[in-house]
Amino acid sequence: MLPIPTRTALVAVVGALLAVAVGAALGSWPATLLGGSIAIGLAMCLALTMPLGRRVRRHRLEFAWWLSHAEPGSGGGAVVPGKPFEVRCFLRHRGAMRLTLRDLTPLAPGGARLVDDDGEALTLGSNARTEFSFRLVAPSVGRVVMHGLAVTLPGPLGLFELPLYFPNPLVIKVLPRAALRTRAAPRTITGLPVERSGASLLSPAGSGTELRELRELRPGDPFKSIAWKASARSGRLMVREVEQEVQETRYVILDVSGTMRGGEPGARKLDFAVEAAASEARRTLDAGDRVGVITVDGRLLAHLSPNDGRPQLLRVFETLLGAIEAVDADLTDVSDDEVAAVVGRYVRQQDGVDFAQAKGWNVPMLVRHVSDAMDEDEERLAVRASSPAGEALRRFCRARGIPLPYRPDPRDGLKGPGLASALREAGGRSRTPMSIVVITDFDGVGALDEVEAAAKLLRMHGHGLAFVVPDASTFAARSDDPVGARVFDVYERTERRHFREAKERFTKLGVAVVRATAADSPALVVARAQQAMRRRAA
């Protein structure tokens, strides 16, 4: 790269031009000599700065970085939105020349920003390894991919700077805030009344492990539940009411469509929904119950079958992270040709290999290059595209964290059928009662007939069902512009109408519909939905 003039050099250039102009206009040879001397000095500094890049490459300057798990309050190494995390780095300088680097900037697109960026210069001694660190904060759940480190190498007198770039991708997973909670103590399994004992209390008549109360015999009570000694003392037939712990199964269905993604990262309906789903999964697993997760947008994107234990929580987090990063052709707003251009520019900047042609890109060679750059796990990522080349390029975007714009609106009216399909997938074939929470804004669903039919099926099978509906008007700020304020009012009324229609239709089926705002706690909203679900079921 060519050296870049600093502000001092630009001022010197202006001064040299003014001195030469004044000398020529007034016939003053000292002014002309001064301007010429400044110009010659600038040219010499430029000539001395240009070979610095080749010299640094010849000295084999090595760079590496890794995520530090020693950040205070990091929750055992978990990186979560809004909490700073530390990335440790080192530069190994094998040359004999002392170097000074400035403007150290990690390239981490996707919203991650530096914390306490003091902009100090870094001095590298000869034949030495120098360590330093960055503190960053991520705004939302997902992955932070730090593609490399950009620095500037100042030349003599600091008049010119040479930009340098160290490509070295580092992938950091940003988990929901539920990952920060301390691990609960393992529960002691005491019996197998259903599938395995859990924390949910069931009150069957006549058998169990814990005495709940003694009451009078009612029609339908089994005779084996009669407490004969207590009946003899009271002179009336008394029954032992017992309760036992059973393992509940809970599902969280997450709408990840474009209507849930509007706004700034960290303040979107989708961010709220992901935190709510993660909190519910953590609470369920800590109680010894089973939890499953389904993500949907017109079709089922991911289905994590219900399970229990610590590994299930990690699988829940992976499922939620996969919902954030979408690269499929039917979910994103870019064609395969546009993806090839995005990947081509990335490879040219990151790897220094240019696959551009007179018309477009050399797609076969580009596909071969990105395929060689991915490992076996990355090559097995399931991706939808219109061609094998498109699949490979979109898979590379997923692996390297290259963002592709998500389609803003639900396609072809499939959001409603997609939600109905997710409900049937969760509980349509099971007769064992379970709890199902759906987090959706109902925006773009259209007619609720298919969703209502699926809800009726679940209620017939004895499942509990609740909808958590984020109110989009609370996740966006009202515009100060009069036209924008009127548009906001229309949007707010539309959101309220969606909630009102859903509440009217589903409440008749014994289904809870709970409104959620940006000021609510995601965990408390889901807990409130669970309570409303139990009241409706009763």
Residue pairs with C-beta under 8 A, 6 or more apart in sequence:
1 53
1 162
1 163
1 164
2 50
3 46
3 49
3 50
3 155
3 160
3 161
3 162
4 152
4 160
4 161
4 162
4 163
5 13
5 159
5 160
6 154
6 158
6 159
6 160
6 161
8 158
8 159
9 42
9 45
9 159
9 160
12 38
12 41
12 42
12 159
13 39
13 42
15 35
15 38
16 35
16 36
16 38
16 39
16 42
17 35
18 35
19 31
19 32
19 34
19 35
19 38
20 31
20 32
20 35
20 36
20 39
21 35
22 28
22 31
22 35
23 29
23 30
23 31
23 32
23 33
23 34
23 35
24 32
42 159
45 155
45 156
45 157
45 159
45 160
46 155
46 159
46 160
48 155
48 156
49 155
49 156
49 159
49 160
49 161
49 162
50 162
52 153
52 155
52 162
53 153
53 162
53 164
55 95
55 97
56 95
56 99
56 153
56 164
58 95
59 93
59 94
59 95
59 97
60 94
60 95
61 91
61 92
61 93
61 94
61 95
61 99
61 124
61 166
62 91
62 92
62 94
63 89
63 90
63 91
63 92
63 149
63 166
63 168
64 89
64 90
64 168
65 87
65 88
65 89
65 90
65 106
65 146
65 149
65 168
65 170
66 87
66 88
66 170
67 77
67 79
67 85
67 86
67 87
67 88
67 170
67 172
68 85
68 86
68 87
68 88
68 133
69 76
69 77
70 86
71 84
71 85
71 86
71 135
73 83
74 83
74 85
75 83
75 179
75 180
75 181
78 175
78 179
78 180
79 85
79 138
79 144
79 172
79 173
79 174
79 175
80 138
80 141
80 174
80 175
80 176
80 177
80 179
80 180
81 138
81 139
81 140
81 141
81 174
81 176
81 177
81 266
81 271
82 137
82 138
82 139
82 177
82 266
83 137
83 180
84 115
84 135
84 136
84 137
85 135
85 136
85 137
85 138
85 172
86 133
86 134
86 135
87 106
87 133
87 134
87 135
87 136
87 146
87 170
87 172
88 131
88 133
89 131
89 132
89 133
89 134
89 149
90 129
90 130
90 131
90 132
91 101
91 122
91 124
91 129
91 130
91 132
92 128
92 129
92 130
93 99
93 124
93 125
93 126
93 127
93 128
93 129
93 130
94 127
95 126
95 127
96 126
96 127
97 126
98 123
98 124
98 125
98 126
99 123
99 124
99 153
100 121
100 122
100 123
100 124
100 153
100 154
101 121
101 122
101 123
101 124
101 151
101 152
101 153
101 164
102 119
102 121
102 122
102 151
102 152
102 153
102 154
102 161
103 119
103 150
103 151
103 152
103 161
104 122
104 132
104 134
104 149
104 150
104 151
105 114
105 149
105 150
105 151
106 114
106 134
106 136
106 146
106 148
106 149
106 150
107 146
107 147
107 148
107 149
107 150
108 136
108 144
108 145
108 146
108 147
109 145
109 147
109 401
109 403
110 138
110 142
110 143
110 144
110 145
110 265
110 401
110 403
111 138
111 139
111 140
111 265
111 266
112 136
112 137
112 138
112 139
112 144
112 146
113 136
113 137
113 139
114 134
114 135
114 136
115 135
115 136
115 137
116 135
122 130
122 132
122 151
123 130
124 130
136 144
138 144
138 172
138 174
139 264
139 265
139 266
140 174
140 265
140 266
140 268
140 271
140 324
141 174
141 175
141 176
141 271
141 274
141 275
141 278
141 320
141 321
141 324
142 174
142 265
142 321
142 324
142 325
143 171
143 172
143 173
143 174
143 321
143 324
143 325
143 401
144 171
144 172
144 174
144 401
145 169
145 170
145 171
145 172
145 400
145 401
146 169
146 170
146 172
147 167
147 169
147 350
147 400
147 401
148 165
148 166
148 167
148 168
148 169
148 350
149 165
149 166
149 168
150 163
150 164
150 165
150 166
151 163
151 164
151 165
151 166
152 161
152 162
152 163
152 164
153 161
153 162
153 163
153 164
154 160
154 161
154 162
155 161
155 162
165 349
167 350
167 351
169 350
169 400
169 401
171 401
173 317
173 321
175 278
175 317
175 321
176 274
176 275
176 277
176 278
176 279
176 317
176 320
177 275
177 278
177 279
178 275
178 278
178 279
178 281
178 282
178 523
179 278
179 317
181 282
183 310
184 286
187 197
187 198
187 199
187 287
187 288
189 196
189 197
189 288
190 197
190 209
190 245
191 197
191 209
191 244
191 245
193 202
193 208
193 209
193 244
193 245
193 246
194 202
194 246
194 247
194 432
195 246
195 247
195 290
196 247
196 288
196 308
197 244
197 245
197 246
197 247
197 288
198 245
198 246
198 247
198 248
198 287
198 288
198 289
198 290
198 308
199 245
199 248
199 287
199 288
199 289
200 245
200 246
200 247
200 248
200 287
200 289
201 243
201 244
201 245
201 246
202 208
202 243
202 244
202 245
202 246
203 212
203 241
203 242
203 243
204 242
204 243
204 244
205 220
205 221
205 222
205 225
205 239
205 241
206 221
206 222
206 224
206 225
206 240
206 242
207 225
207 242
207 244
208 242
208 243
208 244
209 242
209 243
209 244
209 245
210 242
210 243
210 244
211 240
211 241
211 242
212 241
212 242
212 243
213 241
214 227
214 230
214 238
214 239
214 240
214 241
215 238
215 239
215 241
216 236
216 237
216 238
216 239
217 226
217 236
217 237
217 238
217 239
218 239
221 239
225 239
225 240
225 242
226 237
226 238
226 239
226 240
227 238
227 239
227 240
230 238
231 237
231 238
247 288
247 289
247 290
247 308
248 284
248 289
248 290
248 434
248 435
249 289
249 290
249 291
249 292
249 306
249 432
249 434
249 435
250 280
250 284
250 289
250 290
250 291
250 292
250 306
250 434
250 435
250 436
250 437
251 291
251 292
251 293
251 294
251 306
251 426
251 427
251 434
251 435
251 436
251 437
252 276
252 277
252 280
252 281
252 291
252 292
252 293
252 294
252 436
252 437
252 439
252 526
253 293
253 294
253 295
253 296
253 419
253 422
253 423
253 426
253 436
253 437
253 438
253 439
253 440
254 273
254 274
254 277
254 293
254 294
254 295
254 296
254 320
254 323
254 439
255 273
255 296
255 297
255 415
255 419
255 438
255 439
255 440
255 441
256 270
256 273
256 295
256 296
256 297
256 301
256 323
256 324
256 326
257 296
257 297
257 298
257 410
257 415
257 444
258 297
258 406
258 407
258 408
258 409
258 410
259 269
259 408
259 409
259 410
259 415
259 441
259 443
259 444
259 472
260 268
260 269
260 270
260 273
260 440
260 441
260 470
261 268
261 269
261 270
261 406
261 408
262 268
262 269
262 408
262 472
262 476
263 269
263 475
263 476
265 271
267 475
267 518
268 475
269 441
269 470
269 472
269 475
270 323
270 324
272 470
272 475
272 516
272 518
272 522
273 439
273 468
273 470
273 522
274 320
274 323
274 324
275 522
275 523
276 439
276 468
276 516
276 522
276 523
276 525
276 526
277 293
277 316
277 320
277 439
277 526
278 316
278 317
278 320
279 522
279 523
279 526
280 291
280 437
280 523
280 526
281 291
281 293
281 312
281 313
281 316
282 313
283 523
283 527
284 290
284 291
285 291
285 308
285 309
285 310
285 312
285 313
288 308
289 308
290 306
290 307
290 308
290 312
291 306
291 307
291 308
291 312
291 316
292 303
292 304
292 305
292 306
292 307
292 426
293 302
293 303
293 304
293 316
293 319
293 320
294 300
294 302
294 303
294 304
294 422
294 425
294 426
295 301
295 302
295 319
295 320
295 322
295 323
296 418
296 419
296 421
296 422
297 326
297 331
297 410
297 415
297 418
298 330
298 410
298 411
298 412
298 414
298 415
298 417
298 418
299 330
299 414
299 418
299 421
300 418
300 421
300 422
300 425
301 322
301 323
301 326
301 331
302 319
302 322
302 323
303 425
304 315
304 316
304 319
306 434
307 315
325 398
325 401
325 403
326 332
326 404
326 406
327 383
327 394
327 395
327 397
327 398
327 404
328 383
328 384
328 385
328 394
329 335
329 336
329 384
329 385
329 386
329 390
329 394
330 384
330 407
330 411
331 384
331 406
331 407
332 404
332 405
332 406
332 407
333 404
333 405
333 406
333 407
333 408
334 342
334 404
334 405
336 385
336 386
336 387
336 389
336 390
336 393
336 394
337 360
339 390
339 393
339 394
339 397
339 404
340 360
340 361
340 363
340 366
340 389
340 390
340 393
341 360
341 361
342 397
342 402
342 404
343 366
343 370
343 393
343 396
343 397
343 402
344 354
344 355
344 356
344 361
344 366
346 400
346 402
347 353
347 355
347 366
347 369
347 370
348 354
348 355
348 356
351 369
351 373
353 369
355 361
355 362
355 365
355 366
355 369
356 362
363 389
363 393
364 389
366 393
367 389
367 392
367 393
370 392
370 393
370 396
371 379
371 392
373 396
374 395
374 396
374 399
378 395
378 396
378 398
378 399
379 395
381 395
381 398
381 399
383 391
383 394
383 395
383 398
384 391
385 391
385 393
385 394
394 404
396 402
397 403
397 404
409 444
410 444
410 445
413 444
413 446
415 444
415 445
415 446
416 445
416 446
416 447
416 448
416 449
416 450
416 451
417 450
419 438
419 440
419 445
419 450
419 451
419 454
420 450
420 451
420 453
420 454
421 454
422 438
423 436
423 438
423 451
423 454
423 455
423 457
423 458
423 465
424 454
424 457
426 434
426 436
426 458
427 434
427 436
427 458
427 461
427 463
428 454
428 457
428 458
428 461
430 461
430 463
431 461
431 462
433 461
433 462
433 463
433 464
434 463
434 464
435 463
435 464
435 465
435 466
435 530
435 533
436 458
436 463
436 464
436 465
436 466
437 466
437 467
437 468
437 526
437 529
437 530
437 533
438 465
438 466
438 467
438 468
439 467
439 468
439 470
440 467
440 468
440 469
441 469
441 470
441 472
441 495
441 498
442 448
442 467
442 469
442 498
442 499
442 501
442 502
443 472
443 494
443 495
443 498
445 451
445 498
448 501
448 502
448 505
452 505
452 506
452 509
455 465
455 506
455 509
455 511
456 509
458 465
459 465
459 509
459 510
459 511
464 533
464 534
464 536
464 537
465 506
465 509
465 511
465 512
465 533
466 511
466 512
466 513
466 514
466 529
466 530
466 532
466 533
466 536
467 502
467 506
467 511
467 512
467 513
467 514
467 529
468 514
468 516
468 525
468 526
468 529
469 498
469 499
469 502
469 513
469 514
469 515
469 516
470 516
470 517
470 518
471 495
471 496
471 499
471 515
471 516
471 517
471 518
472 491
472 495
473 488
473 491
473 492
473 495
473 496
474 517
474 518
474 519
475 518
476 488
478 484
478 485
478 488
479 485
479 487
479 488
499 513
499 515
502 513
503 513
506 512
506 513
507 513
507 536
510 536
510 537
511 533
511 536
512 529
512 532
512 533
512 535
512 536
514 525
514 528
514 529
514 532
516 522
516 525
